[in-house]
Amino acid sequence: MIRPETIEHVRQAADLPAIVGRYTSLRRSGRGFQALCQFHDDHDPSLSLWQGRDGCWRFRCFACGAAGDSIAFLQRTESVSFPEAVRYLGDLTGIDTGTSVEPNQARVREYEQQKQWRDKVRSFEEWRSEAFRHYGRQLDACEERLAFWSDIAKTAFEAGIEHEESSRWLGQLYDERQWLEYRMAVLHEGTRQDQLEIWNDEWIK
């Protein structure tokens, strides 16, 4: 049997945003987060996460009514009992609950990565907005150069002249446009992992 004080310790230590982040993307909302609810067919983020004055993270879905703490969230998503959820969270957070469920080490690493990401999410969201604008400006400039070299290539073609320089520039600019459009699409609606790959790219920092 797990002691009540141990359960409370686990409840306060568990990082709910890091746990929820394993299942869906999070976005900042004031001092908490919003996400797609995992307990119904959610298309507009209706799951709210916040940290109470007691230090415990809690969740509530304002569409289906699901609510609780980190233990309750794990119970519902992993279909485990209350003691199993406590032991699992104890292993993730390094708290001795008396027994171990031997959590998958990959999941432990993922939990730690999610915690690190949670701490950076505000600056990450700010960066994502700025990066999207940055790539948009580059794309506009690329389109202008494409129009310029396309006109030259068209004029040369109509005159029956082979213009190697315009062909070379057009090839490079089409590749650049595709690359920029891809990055903008990832920043707009891509997976968090793909976005983080751009975040970690020294080219943009």
C-alpha positions in Angstrom: 0.0 0.0 0.0 1.3 3.4 -0.9 1.3 5.9 1.9 -0.9 9.0 1.5 2.0 11.4 2.0 3.9 9.6 -0.8 0.9 10.0 -3.1 0.7 13.7 -2.4 4.4 14.0 -3.0 4.0 12.3 -6.4 1.0 14.5 -7.2 2.9 17.7 -6.6 6.1 16.5 -8.4 4.4 15.2 -11.5 4.7 17.7 -14.4 1.3 17.4 -16.1 2.2 19.5 -19.2 5.1 17.2 -19.8 2.8 14.2 -19.6 0.1 15.6 -21.8 2.8 16.7 -24.3 3.5 13.0 -25.0 0.0 12.8 -26.6 -0.7 16.1 -28.2 0.7 19.6 -28.8 0.4 22.3 -26.1 0.1 26.0 -26.4 0.5 28.7 -23.8 -2.7 30.2 -22.4 -1.9 32.7 -19.6 -0.1 30.9 -16.9 -1.2 27.5 -18.1 -1.7 25.6 -21.3 -4.4 24.5 -23.7 -4.4 21.3 -25.8 -6.7 19.0 -27.7 -8.6 16.8 -25.3 -7.6 13.1 -25.4 -11.0 11.9 -24.1 -13.3 12.9 -26.9 -13.0 13.8 -30.6 -11.6 17.3 -30.1 -10.8 19.6 -33.0 -10.7 22.9 -31.1 -8.4 22.8 -28.0 -10.7 22.5 -25.1 -8.4 20.9 -22.5 -7.0 23.4 -20.0 -4.0 22.8 -17.8 -3.1 25.0 -14.8 -1.0 24.8 -11.6 -2.9 25.3 -8.4 -1.6 27.2 -5.3 -0.7 23.9 -3.8 1.7 23.3 -6.6 -0.3 20.5 -8.3 -1.1 20.6 -11.9 -4.7 19.9 -12.9 -6.7 19.6 -16.1 -10.3 20.2 -17.2 -12.0 19.7 -20.5 -14.7 22.3 -21.0 -16.3 20.2 -23.7 -16.6 16.7 -22.2 -16.1 17.6 -18.6 -13.0 15.3 -18.0 -11.0 16.7 -15.0 -8.4 15.8 -12.5 -4.7 15.8 -11.7 -1.7 14.1 -13.2 -2.7 10.7 -11.6 -6.2 10.9 -13.0 -4.9 11.9 -16.5 -2.5 8.9 -16.6 -5.3 6.5 -15.4 -7.6 7.6 -18.2 -5.0 7.7 -21.0 -3.1 4.5 -20.1 -6.2 2.6 -18.6 -4.3 1.8 -15.4 -5.4 1.7 -11.8 -4.8 4.4 -9.3 -1.9 2.6 -7.5 -0.3 1.8 -10.9 -0.6 5.4 -12.0 1.0 6.6 -8.8 3.9 4.1 -9.1 4.5 4.9 -12.7 4.6 8.7 -12.0 6.8 7.9 -9.0 9.3 6.2 -11.3 9.2 9.1 -13.7 9.8 11.7 -11.0 12.3 9.7 -9.0 10.1 9.3 -6.0 10.2 6.0 -4.1 6.7 4.6 -3.8 7.8 1.3 -2.3 7.5 -0.7 -5.6 8.4 -0.1 -9.2 6.6 -0.6 -12.4 9.9 -0.5 -14.4 8.8 2.3 -16.8 10.1 2.2 -20.3 13.4 4.2 -20.3 12.4 5.8 -23.6 9.3 7.2 -22.0 11.3 8.5 -19.1 13.6 10.3 -21.5 10.6 11.7 -23.4 9.1 12.9 -20.1 12.3 14.8 -19.3 12.5 16.2 -22.8 8.8 17.4 -22.5 9.7 19.1 -19.2 12.5 21.0 -20.8 10.3 21.9 -23.7 7.6 23.1 -21.4 10.0 25.5 -19.7 10.9 27.0 -23.1 7.5 27.0 -24.7 6.8 30.7 -24.2 10.0 31.8 -25.9 9.5 29.0 -28.5 6.0 30.3 -29.4 7.5 33.8 -29.7 10.3 32.5 -31.9 7.9 30.5 -34.1 5.9 33.6 -34.9 9.0 35.6 -35.7 10.5 32.8 -37.7 7.3 32.5 -39.8 7.5 36.2 -40.6 11.2 35.8 -41.4 10.6 33.0 -43.8 7.7 34.9 -45.3 10.0 37.9 -46.1 12.5 35.6 -47.7 9.8 33.9 -49.7 8.6 37.3 -51.0 12.2 38.2 -52.1 12.6 34.8 -53.7 9.4 35.3 -55.7 10.7 38.7 -56.9 13.9 37.1 -58.1 12.0 34.3 -59.8 9.9 36.8 -61.7 13.0 38.7 -62.8 14.8 35.6 -64.1 11.6 34.2 -65.6 11.2 37.3 -67.7 14.8 37.0 -68.9 14.4 33.4 -69.7 11.1 34.0 -71.6 12.7 36.9 -73.6 15.7 34.7 -74.5 13.4 31.8 -75.5 11.3 34.0 -77.7 14.5 35.2 -79.4 15.7 31.7 -79.9 18.7 32.2 -77.5 19.8 29.7 -74.9 20.4 31.6 -71.7 22.3 29.3 -69.3 22.6 31.8 -66.5 18.8 32.3 -66.2 18.3 28.5 -66.3 20.8 28.1 -63.5 19.2 30.8 -61.4 15.7 29.5 -61.9 16.7 26.0 -60.8 18.2 27.4 -57.6 15.3 29.7 -56.9 12.7 27.0 -57.4 14.5 24.8 -54.9 14.8 27.8 -52.5 11.1 28.5 -52.8 10.2 24.9 -52.1 12.5 24.9 -49.0 10.9 28.1 -47.7 7.4 27.0 -48.3 8.1 23.7 -46.5 9.5 25.5 -43.4 6.6 27.9 -43.3 4.1 25.0 -43.5 5.9 23.2 -40.6 5.8 26.4 -38.5 2.2 26.9 -39.3 0.7 23.4 -38.8 3.5 20.9 -38.5 4.3 18.5 -35.7 6.1 19.9 -32.6 9.0 17.6 -33.3 9.4 19.1 -36.8 9.1 22.6 -35.4 11.7 21.9 -32.8 14.1 20.7 -35.5 13.9 24.2 -37.1 14.2 25.7 -33.6 17.4 23.9 -33.1 18.8 24.9 -36.5 21.6 27.3 -36.0 20.8 28.9 -39.3 17.7 30.7 -37.8 19.2 31.5 -34.4 
